[in-house]
Amino acid sequence: MNIYVANIPWKATEEELKALFAEYGEIDSAKIITDKFTQRSRGFGFVEMKDDDAARRAITELNGHDFMGKNLVVNEARPKEDRGGSGGGGYRR
């Protein structure tokens, strides 16, 4: 299961995030999303867990959990939406 984690402290590392969730089960990956220009954390990320039951338990117990002074927001990640269309604005008279 893919888990969305928000309100991650700026100083947190992917290893620290992984260790937090590893208490609930086996972790496939833990990724903190960074700004492509500054390389700084954007304050959210994703954790993938092998076992759905363990993932649900982690979501229940870690949502609102104090992690390095900030209360995490944890829930099941939704699939990325296809935004469709041709993109970009365009020239308008």
C-alpha positions, 0 to 999 in steps of 0.5 A: 500500500502506498501511504501519503505523509504530510506535515513532515518536518524540514529536517527529517530524513527519508531514513528517519521516516522509514524507521518510524513506519518500520515499527509497523511492518516491512517498508518497500520505500520511503520518499520525501518530496523535494523542490526541484530547484532548491532541493529542500523538502516540500514537507510531504512524502510517500511510504510504501508498505508490503502488507496492507493490514500493517499499512492501515495500522500505521495510518491509524496510529501515526495520523496526528503523531508528533514527529520531531515536533510536528503532527503528521497527517497520514492517509492512504495515497490516492492514484495520481490523477490524469489531468488530461488535455493538451496542457498550457494556457495559450494565446488569447486576444 
